[in-house]
Amino acid sequence: MTRLLSIFLSVLMLASLGAPARADDAADRTAAAKELLSATHAVANMEKMIPIMMTQFLKAMPQPSSAKESQMLSAFQSRFESKFKAALPVMADELASVYTKRFTAQELRQIADFWKSPVGQKVASEQVAIATESSQIGMGYGQRLAKEAIEEAQKESAK
């Protein structure tokens, strides 16, 4: 019985020693992920996306038919932009956790090293433009292919 208790206490002690290491590792990974986000200009790029998202949103909305609707839409746009900007730090923390789930602190630092390099900084500075153009290409294909699929479905159902 004494031997069993001794083994149990040894295992418990070893387990408790590992807990701070895991906490330190998590803190280290979080710090490395935030370093990566900083190197990629993630928050600044998310902020640059606000007017682009708003433009896309407004294109999808019916045009205001009265001064009151225009005023409401303008108030919405202003509030949305303000709320989105205020949420950016929390979004960045959540984005950091996406990386910490998938990469070690060392891997995150290596990735950040690339982003800190001249070519990495060029990619970071061009990301919003690349994402915007890529999105437009994808939306164009989506609209064209959806139209083709609808036309084909209509022809088939007419048979």
C-alpha angles and dihedrals in degrees: 000000000000090000091051091049090049092052091047092051091047091052091046091050093049091048092051091050090055095054097072090047090055090047091049090047091051091049090047092050091048091051091048091048091051089049088053092049090050092050091050093048087234098163094044090048092049088052090051088053093060097083090042091053090046091052091051091047093050091049089057093049123084112253113264111262097200142032089251092055090047090051092049092049091050091050090049092051093050093047093045093051091048093048093046092051090049090051095052097093092051091045089052091053090051091047089051089056090055088061096041090057092057108032139046120237089255092052091048091052091049090051090047089051089060092049090050091054119095093256091046090052090050090053090047092051092049098043097097092050091046092048091048094050092042090051091050091051091049093047091049091052091044093052094045094046092045090052091050092048092050092049092049092047091049091050091048094048090049091061 
